Amino acid sequence: MTTALCLLLAAGAFAQHATKPTIMVFPSETWCAKRGYMQTYDNQGTAVKQPDYQRALQEDMDLKLAIAKINNLMTDRGFPLQVLEEVLRNLQREEAQMNMVTSKSGSSMGMSMMDRLNAQAKSDIQLDLTWDLTEQGPKRTLTYILEARDPYTQKSIASAVGTSQPSFSASVPVLLEEAVVANIDNFNAQLQAYFDDLFQNGREVSIDIRVFEDNALGVDLETEYGDYELREIITKWMRKNTVEGRFSKSGSSEYNVKFTQVRIPLFDSEGDPVDTEAFVGKLRRFLKKEPYNLPSKVMTEGLGKVILVIGDK
C-alpha cells in the first residue's frame, strides 16, 4: 500500500512538473507609445503613463490579428493561454472594486494596469510583442521582437527577434508568422526551462514587514516572545516556508524589515497555485494565533510585492 501510494504521488508530481506555463500576449509598451496608445493615470498623486491596451485592440485590427496569430502558434505547441482582450473585459467588470483601498480587505496600493491584468489572468509568463514594417519600393518586410517576462518581477527571461522575407502583398499576421516560426521552438524551450526552474526553486517575490508606530498593542519588531524577538520569529517562519529557505533580508529596524529574492512555491500542499498575497496571508494567520495574537493587514503593491503591516487592521 505504501509503495503504491508513493508511486501515485510521484506520478502526480511528474505530471504537474511537466505542465507548460500559462502565457498572455501583450503589445509592448514601445509599440503602444509609437502608435499613440498610451494613457495617464494617477498613482497616489503621481501621474504615470501606461499602455492603453483596450483602445489599441479596439482601433488596430493588425494588433488583434497579430496577437491571435501568436496565440495560435503557442497553442499549437501546447502552451495554455490567457487572452488579453477577454481579461480586459473581466477586469472592467471589477474595476470599481480593484481601484478601492479598504483597511479590512488589504487591497491594491497603486497597482499598475499590467499588475492588475496579470493578477486577473494568473499567467505564468507575459509575452511582449513589438513589430515594425519596412517598405522597399512595392515590397515590405516585417521585423519583430517577442520578449518574455516574469509577471512578478518584470525581469526579461527570453527573447526572439526575426525578419520576414520581402513580400508584395502579405498581411501583417502572415509576415509575422513567417518571421516568428523560424525562432519559436528555441524561444519556447527557454520559456519551459524558466518555468521548470520556478517549479523547482520557487517564484521570486518581495515582502515588506512593517509595524504601525504607536499601535494599540505597543509592539514592534523588537518585542520579545520567549527567547526571540518578533523579527527573528518572522525570519524563522520565512526560512521554514520558502523554497529551500531562500530569501535575502535588508533594512531591518524596530518598525520595518524587508525580505527580497523570496522564493515562494508555485503550488501549495493541496496543489493550488500560490501567489504573493496568498503566501503572506499564511504568515498573517500565523501571527494572529497564540502566543502572538497580533492583528495585521496585507496590502499588495504590485503582483510580486506585498506589505504586511502588523499591529492594526
C-alpha positions, 0 to 999 in steps of 0.5 A: 500500500505504501509503495503504491501510494508513493508511486501515485504521488510521484506520478502526480508530481511528474505530471504537474512538473511537466505542465507548460506555463500559462502565457498572455500576449501583450503589445509592448509598451514601445509599440503602444507609445509609437502608435499613440496608445498610451494613457495617464493615470494617477498613482497616489498623486503621481501621474504615470503613463501606461499602455492603453491596451483596450483602445489599441485592440479596439482601433488596430485590427493588425494588433488583434490579428497579430496577437491571435496569430501568436496565440495560435502558434503557442497553442499549437505547441501546447502552451495554455493561454490567457487572452488579453482582450477577454481579461480586459473585459473581466477586469472592467467588470471589477474595476470599481472594486480593484481601484478601492483601498479598504483597511479590512480587505488589504487591497491594491496600493497603486497597482499598475494596469499590467499588475492588475491584468496579470493578477486577473489572468494568473499567467505564468509568463507575459509575452511582449510583442513589438513589430515594425514594417519596412517598405522597399519600393512595392515590397515590405518586410516585417521585423519583430521582437517577442520578449518574455517576462516574469509577471512578478518581477518584470525581469526579461527571461527570453527573447526572439527577434526575426525578419520576414522575407520581402513580400508584395502583398502579405498581411501583417499576421502572415509576415509575422508568422513567417518571421516568428516560426523560424525562432519559436521552438528555441524561444519556447524551450527557454520559456519551459526551462524558466518555468521548470526552474520556478517549479523547482526553486520557487517564484521570486517575490518581495515582502515588506514587514512593517509595524504601525508606530504607536499601535494599540498593542505597543509592539514592534519588531523588537518585542520579545516572545520567549527567547526571540524577538518578533523579527527573528520569529518572522525570519524563522517562519520565512526560512521554514516556508520558502523554497529551500529557505531562500530569501535575502533580508535588508533594512531591518529596524524596530518598525520595518524589515524587508525580505527580497529574492523570496522564493515562494512555491508555485503550488501549495500542499493541496496543489493550488497555485500560490501567489504573493498575497496568498503566501503572506496571508499564511504568515498573517494567520500565523501571527494572529494565533497564540502566543502572538495574537497580533492583528495585521493587514496585507496590502499588495503593491504590485503582483510580486510585492506585498506589505504586511503591516502588523499591529492594526487592521 
